[in-house]
Amino acid sequence: MTATPTAKNIDGNALAAQLRSDVARRTQALKSRGLTPGLAVVLVGDNPASQVYVRNKVKACTEAGLHSVLEKYDASMTEGDLLARVDALNNDPAIHGILVQLPLPTHIDANKVIESIAPAKDVDGFHIASAGALMVGQPGFWPCTPYGCMKMLESIGYELRGKHAVVIGRSNIVGKPMAMMLLQKNATVTICHSATPDLQAMTLQADVIVAAVGKRNVLTANMVKPGAVVIDVGMNRNDEGKLCGDVDFEGVRQVASYITPVPGGVGPMTITMLLVNTLESAERDGALRGLV
Ligand code: GUN
């Protein structure tokens, strides 16, 4: 006999749909005042995964009523030419968000390009000014994936104050900003990584676990305290080629109270938060121009 699963799924598709309809409504309101939110997506080279990502980003913009432009360049584009394109987009009043898809070809310094984006248009939240603003609790754009995870916790009415959150992974895009967001909500935060000697000892103390490593089965049932909330940021393929996260979903759902599935969990939230950031950038622009 199989054990009864106890965890409820946090449905990323449903939450994303709800948030996107709110984005569409607010976009319509801005448009009626003569301001259309605009996102520029810049892709250099022909990385197949990146091509799918950028296509999905542009499609999501169109569906929510935002203006978007996709600029595709050959892998041989020079760093100088890319910096010039970013500069032009920084000065384009129709563009409120600029996203340069990563990875970039190795002859281009990705940090230099990210730092050339105007912080007011940095809807990816990767600029040092955005990271610094998050760190000190000032207004600024939050990176979309951890921001989406926070929305998922909010959607179940989870009170983070006084809870212990363990983040597995310390990337600049997910782990580190995730830890800052949880801290801002008054959780006690532990960041674990490849040099953490006893990961299980850490995760067993956690009320909330965010797994953001990019490796299958990083988190198994014996590492989870009964009733913990588990957020799975991973996006991997199993031996059968099926999409899976960092969490052993079937095992962990017997122990956790809430869990995000893969696919259908964090994934749909990332693009959604990109739309939210772009819309909010446009709303700020509208406020500055006295339109809203
Ligand atoms: N490559 C993979 N994910 C992302 C993302 O969220 N933003 C950018 N700019 N590049 C990526």
Residues whose N, C-alpha, C, O or C-beta is under 5 A from the ligand:
A	BS01	GUN	L99 V100 Q101 L102 P103 D124
